[in-house]
Amino acid sequence: MTLQEYVESLRGKRVAVLGIGVSNTPLIDLLLDNGLPITVCDMRGEDALADEAETLATRGAELRLGPGYLDDLNGFDVIFRTPGLLPTDKHLMEAASHGAEITSEMEAFFRLCPCRTIGVTGSDGKTTTSSIIAELLKAAGVRVHLGGNIGKPLLCEIPDILPGDAAVLELSSFQLHSINIRPDVAVVTNVSPNHLDKHPTYEDYIDAKRRIFANQRPGDVLVVNRDNGITARFGEEAEGRVLWFSHRETVKDGVFCRDGMIYYSRGWEVEPIIPEGEILLPGEHNVENYMAAFAAVDGLVSPEMCRAVARSYGGVRHRLELIRKLDGVAYINDSIATSPTRTIAGLRAMRTKPVLIAGGHDKHVSFDKLADEIAERVKALYLTGDTAEAIAAAVKRSVFYDPSRLPIYMVPDLRTAVCEARERAVPGDVVLLSPACSSFDRFRNFAERGDTFRKIVLEFEGNESK
């Protein structure tokens, strides 16, 4: 089915699109451009949406805005949800019970995509792994479309996608929840508690991650982390071919690291790829991200090309991104670290104890493991946002905490944190933004938070360092 045929299949049906955001705006434009009389619902009111709401109304959309935007969805035939609104929402469940099809831009994309699809999910590392996979495929001459939770929505790009291309999709638990997709290659980097403010239980979160491979068949591929208990279980459940990656043990099929060398393993027949120390991106977690990516492109990208990319690729914006070195102090943006485990990985990648800026939206996850790492690996801690008190309390409970060696400062906002961290830092220090939390208490997303950090740092005057 082509994209146009799909749009035509919606004609004559009552269609609602929930959320005027990054994921759904191109979809809304597509449907309105084709003359479909859709209803657009958003929790923001007319004042917040301003000209955007007026433009949509002028183009023929019916608008339901404000706190009651989800009321009375029972008359719709098709409802496109925004990723942040799970199908377990009572309004969506009621609409489904009345016959509505609950779908999403992402589900429609997988239904229509004409090329190879590689889906990547995980509690941590999915953005970097998706980007590495895209870089590897590009280096091999493949035309790549990178989207999903990273980059841009790809549904409206379908007419430009050719069968010989590859689509690499980063997929969050929100996007995966209850979805029916079948990627040719599914990658799960790891699973640990995350987004428990949205998912009713941890098991619900795990089940959402499971959806990335639930519909795969024997000809499909699942790449999973052998070192993570939950993803190891996924590998045992899968119907498709399973490729493992491991930093701890030799695997029969997949990629593993032993004595500092990364190898392909095909039925126990091994082939060296690259020494882990030659990977440009710092940190053990990035070695794991590369192993996952190498497994995902096995048979598509040569080991020689894998080596070339690993030695040269500088990584993803907002992920351990060096903003500048000023007066001997390095300022690193790790805003994409929206979970404790991601911040732990960032701390372990540091070559010196950083001055850490953390805190943000409360996702109801434990900070105890992070607290131990902070107590051992951080020079000074600046906390801001909704979780500041909780992180501080966890650090003070840690058996490794020594108040004489780790000062903790509670600050009202990011700018104050960065400015005070600069005053404290001395040549040779690192000021690291690695929040361990999502950004929704103060910012629209982690990118806006990271861009704000960058803007503040670039405003400082001083002597640039190399």
PEDA-V281501 format. One record per residue. N is the residue number from 1. RES is the residue in one letter. PHI is phi as a letter, one per 30 degrees, with the letter a starting at -180 (NA if undefined). NEAR is the number of other ideal C-beta (glycine too) atoms within 10 Angstrom. D_FIRST is the distance of its C-alpha to the first C-alpha in whole Angstrom. Layout:
# PEDA-V281501
n = [N;N]
res = [RES;RES]
phi = [PHI;PHI]
near = [NEAR;NEAR]
d_first = [D_FIRST;D_FIRST]
This chain:
# PEDA-V281501
n = [1;2;3;4;5;6;7;8;9;10;11;12;13;14;15;16;17;18;19;20;21;22;23;24;25;26;27;28;29;30;31;32;33;34;35;36;37;38;39;40;41;42;43;44;45;46;47;48;49;50;51;52;53;54;55;56;57;58;59;60;61;62;63;64;65;66;67;68;69;70;71;72;73;74;75;76;77;78;79;80;81;82;83;84;85;86;87;88;89;90;91;92;93;94;95;96;97;98;99;100;101;102;103;104;105;106;107;108;109;110;111;112;113;114;115;116;117;118;119;120;121;122;123;124;125;126;127;128;129;130;131;132;133;134;135;136;137;138;139;140;141;142;143;144;145;146;147;148;149;150;151;152;153;154;155;156;157;158;159;160;161;162;163;164;165;166;167;168;169;170;171;172;173;174;175;176;177;178;179;180;181;182;183;184;185;186;187;188;189;190;191;192;193;194;195;196;197;198;199;200;201;202;203;204;205;206;207;208;209;210;211;212;213;214;215;216;217;218;219;220;221;222;223;224;225;226;227;228;229;230;231;232;233;234;235;236;237;238;239;240;241;242;243;244;245;246;247;248;249;250;251;252;253;254;255;256;257;258;259;260;261;262;263;264;265;266;267;268;269;270;271;272;273;274;275;276;277;278;279;280;281;282;283;284;285;286;287;288;289;290;291;292;293;294;295;296;297;298;299;300;301;302;303;304;305;306;307;308;309;310;311;312;313;314;315;316;317;318;319;320;321;322;323;324;325;326;327;328;329;330;331;332;333;334;335;336;337;338;339;340;341;342;343;344;345;346;347;348;349;350;351;352;353;354;355;356;357;358;359;360;361;362;363;364;365;366;367;368;369;370;371;372;373;374;375;376;377;378;379;380;381;382;383;384;385;386;387;388;389;390;391;392;393;394;395;396;397;398;399;400;401;402;403;404;405;406;407;408;409;410;411;412;413;414;415;416;417;418;419;420;421;422;423;424;425;426;427;428;429;430;431;432;433;434;435;436;437;438;439;440;441;442;443;444;445;446;447;448;449;450;451;452;453;454;455;456;457;458;459;460;461;462;463;464;465;466]
res = [M;T;L;Q;E;Y;V;E;S;L;R;G;K;R;V;A;V;L;G;I;G;V;S;N;T;P;L;I;D;L;L;L;D;N;G;L;P;I;T;V;C;D;M;R;G;E;D;A;L;A;D;E;A;E;T;L;A;T;R;G;A;E;L;R;L;G;P;G;Y;L;D;D;L;N;G;F;D;V;I;F;R;T;P;G;L;L;P;T;D;K;H;L;M;E;A;A;S;H;G;A;E;I;T;S;E;M;E;A;F;F;R;L;C;P;C;R;T;I;G;V;T;G;S;D;G;K;T;T;T;S;S;I;I;A;E;L;L;K;A;A;G;V;R;V;H;L;G;G;N;I;G;K;P;L;L;C;E;I;P;D;I;L;P;G;D;A;A;V;L;E;L;S;S;F;Q;L;H;S;I;N;I;R;P;D;V;A;V;V;T;N;V;S;P;N;H;L;D;K;H;P;T;Y;E;D;Y;I;D;A;K;R;R;I;F;A;N;Q;R;P;G;D;V;L;V;V;N;R;D;N;G;I;T;A;R;F;G;E;E;A;E;G;R;V;L;W;F;S;H;R;E;T;V;K;D;G;V;F;C;R;D;G;M;I;Y;Y;S;R;G;W;E;V;E;P;I;I;P;E;G;E;I;L;L;P;G;E;H;N;V;E;N;Y;M;A;A;F;A;A;V;D;G;L;V;S;P;E;M;C;R;A;V;A;R;S;Y;G;G;V;R;H;R;L;E;L;I;R;K;L;D;G;V;A;Y;I;N;D;S;I;A;T;S;P;T;R;T;I;A;G;L;R;A;M;R;T;K;P;V;L;I;A;G;G;H;D;K;H;V;S;F;D;K;L;A;D;E;I;A;E;R;V;K;A;L;Y;L;T;G;D;T;A;E;A;I;A;A;A;V;K;R;S;V;F;Y;D;P;S;R;L;P;I;Y;M;V;P;D;L;R;T;A;V;C;E;A;R;E;R;A;V;P;G;D;V;V;L;L;S;P;A;C;S;S;F;D;R;F;R;N;F;A;E;R;G;D;T;F;R;K;I;V;L;E;F;E;G;N;E;S;K]
phi = [NA;d;d;d;d;d;d;d;d;d;d;i;c;d;c;b;c;c;j;c;b;e;d;c;e;d;d;e;d;d;d;d;d;c;i;d;d;c;c;c;c;a;d;d;d;d;d;d;d;h;d;d;d;d;d;d;d;d;d;j;d;d;c;b;b;j;e;c;d;c;d;h;c;d;d;d;d;b;b;c;c;d;e;d;c;d;d;d;e;d;d;d;d;d;d;d;d;c;j;d;d;c;b;a;e;d;d;d;d;d;d;c;d;d;c;e;c;b;c;b;b;k;d;b;i;d;d;d;d;e;d;d;e;d;d;d;d;d;d;d;i;d;d;c;c;c;a;i;d;b;i;b;d;c;e;d;d;e;d;c;c;c;e;d;d;b;c;c;c;d;b;d;d;d;d;d;e;i;d;c;b;b;d;d;b;c;b;b;d;a;b;b;e;a;h;d;d;c;d;d;b;d;d;d;d;d;d;d;d;d;d;d;b;d;c;d;c;e;d;c;b;c;c;b;d;d;d;c;e;d;d;d;d;e;d;d;d;d;d;d;d;c;c;c;b;a;c;c;b;d;c;d;b;k;b;b;c;b;h;i;c;c;b;d;b;b;i;i;d;c;b;d;c;a;d;d;d;c;d;d;d;d;j;d;d;d;d;d;d;d;d;d;d;e;d;d;c;e;j;c;b;d;e;d;d;e;d;d;d;d;d;b;d;d;j;c;d;i;c;h;c;d;d;a;c;b;h;i;c;c;c;c;c;b;d;d;d;c;b;e;d;d;d;e;d;d;d;d;d;d;c;b;d;d;d;c;c;b;j;l;d;d;c;i;c;d;c;d;d;d;d;d;d;d;d;c;c;c;d;a;b;c;b;b;j;d;c;e;d;d;d;d;d;d;d;d;d;d;d;c;d;b;d;d;c;b;d;c;b;c;b;d;a;d;d;d;d;d;d;d;d;d;d;d;d;b;e;j;d;b;c;c;d;b;d;i;b;d;c;d;d;b;b;d;a;d;d;d;d;d;d;d;e;e;e;d;d;d;d;d;c;l;c;d;c;c]
near = [11;11;19;12;9;15;16;13;11;17;12;10;14;15;19;22;26;27;22;22;16;16;25;23;18;16;20;21;13;18;23;18;11;14;10;18;14;24;18;28;26;23;18;17;13;14;9;12;18;11;7;15;20;12;12;23;13;8;15;12;20;12;17;18;19;16;9;10;20;19;11;11;23;13;12;22;15;17;25;27;27;20;22;16;21;19;17;13;15;8;17;20;12;14;24;16;9;11;10;20;14;21;17;29;26;26;20;19;25;21;15;17;23;15;17;17;21;27;29;33;30;30;26;26;27;26;26;29;29;32;23;29;30;25;24;26;25;17;19;16;8;18;14;19;23;21;22;27;22;20;17;14;20;24;25;17;16;22;10;10;19;9;8;10;16;23;26;34;28;25;29;20;25;22;26;24;22;17;20;11;24;17;26;17;26;29;33;29;28;22;26;19;17;25;22;16;12;19;22;10;9;16;9;16;24;19;16;25;25;18;20;26;28;18;16;21;8;8;9;18;21;24;31;31;26;22;16;20;11;18;24;15;14;22;20;8;12;20;14;19;14;21;26;25;29;21;18;10;11;15;21;13;15;25;28;23;23;16;7;10;15;25;22;21;22;14;7;9;9;16;9;12;21;22;14;20;8;12;20;13;19;15;17;13;23;23;21;27;32;29;29;30;33;27;26;27;26;20;8;16;23;14;16;10;18;24;17;16;23;25;11;10;18;10;19;18;15;22;24;23;19;12;18;15;17;19;15;13;22;20;26;22;25;29;27;28;28;26;22;29;21;24;25;21;23;27;23;13;18;21;8;10;17;25;25;31;26;29;27;27;17;16;21;13;23;12;22;12;15;24;23;18;22;27;20;15;18;23;20;20;24;26;22;24;28;16;24;23;12;19;28;20;11;21;25;13;13;19;7;14;17;9;9;5;13;21;13;17;18;14;19;10;12;24;15;14;28;24;16;16;26;19;6;15;21;10;9;10;21;20;26;26;30;28;33;27;28;23;22;19;17;16;20;11;17;23;14;14;27;24;16;20;26;19;12;19;21;11;10;14;6;12;8;8;13;3]
d_first = [0;4;7;8;6;7;10;11;10;13;15;18;18;21;19;22;21;24;26;26;26;25;21;21;22;19;17;20;20;16;17;20;19;17;20;19;22;22;24;25;28;30;33;35;36;37;39;37;34;37;35;31;32;33;30;28;30;30;27;26;26;28;30;31;33;36;37;36;32;31;33;31;28;28;27;23;20;18;20;19;22;23;24;28;27;27;26;29;30;32;30;27;28;30;26;25;27;27;23;21;18;19;17;17;15;16;14;11;11;11;8;6;9;9;13;16;16;20;21;24;26;30;33;34;33;29;29;32;30;27;28;30;27;26;29;29;26;27;30;29;27;24;22;21;19;22;21;21;24;25;25;22;19;16;13;14;14;11;11;14;13;14;13;17;17;18;17;20;20;23;23;26;27;26;22;22;24;22;19;17;15;16;17;18;21;23;26;29;32;34;34;37;38;36;35;37;37;34;33;36;37;37;35;32;32;32;29;27;27;27;23;22;23;23;20;20;21;24;22;21;24;26;29;31;35;37;40;38;39;36;33;36;35;31;32;34;31;28;26;25;27;30;31;34;36;39;42;44;44;43;40;39;35;34;36;40;43;46;49;48;45;41;40;37;38;37;38;41;41;42;41;42;40;42;45;44;47;45;42;42;41;44;44;43;40;38;39;37;34;35;35;32;30;32;31;27;27;29;29;27;30;33;36;38;35;35;39;38;36;38;41;39;37;38;36;34;36;37;38;41;41;45;45;49;52;55;58;58;55;51;49;46;43;41;39;36;38;37;39;42;41;40;43;45;43;44;47;48;46;49;52;54;55;53;53;50;49;47;46;43;41;42;39;42;42;45;47;50;48;48;51;53;51;52;56;56;54;54;57;57;54;53;51;49;47;46;47;50;52;51;50;54;55;53;55;58;58;57;60;59;60;63;63;66;63;60;60;58;57;55;54;53;50;48;50;53;52;51;55;57;55;56;60;60;58;61;60;58;56;52;51;48;45;44;43;42;40;37;38;38;41;42;39;35;34;36;35;37;40;40;40;43;44;44;45;48;49;49;51;54;57;58;59;55;56;54]
